[in-house]
Amino acid sequence: MDAKIYHNPRCVTSRNALAKLREAGVEPEIIKYLDTGWTRDQLTELFDAAGLTPGQAARKREKLYKELNLADASDEQILTAMTEHPVLVERPFVVTEKGTRLARPLDAIDEVL
């Protein structure tokens, strides 16, 4: 099975998601999005595939989220902030031919394995 994980190796949930994929016999393509960044189109496609809005996929506990006053921002404003600051995107996202899921909770991966 082909799979991708948008991964932050410093995140426990992201590391657990990667381990869960490997335990299922899947060696995913690992995309360290904090290094590569995002384009607006990438995020839009990812969120659409996962059935999420930018607001739902924002990392609200991130200090920068509060500093940028994104709690009252529109989805367009949040999307713009996410392209400028990749850390604002919740993690990890897992993509397989069966679908795309934000692995929060971790068991959401089961739906695309």
Secondary structure, DSSP 8 states (H G I E B T S, - for coil): --EEEE--TT-HHHHHHHHHHHHTT---EEE-HHHH---HHHHHHHHHHHT--TTTTB-TTSHHHHHTTGGG--HHHHHHHHHH-GGGB-S-EEEETTEEEE-SSGGGGGGG-
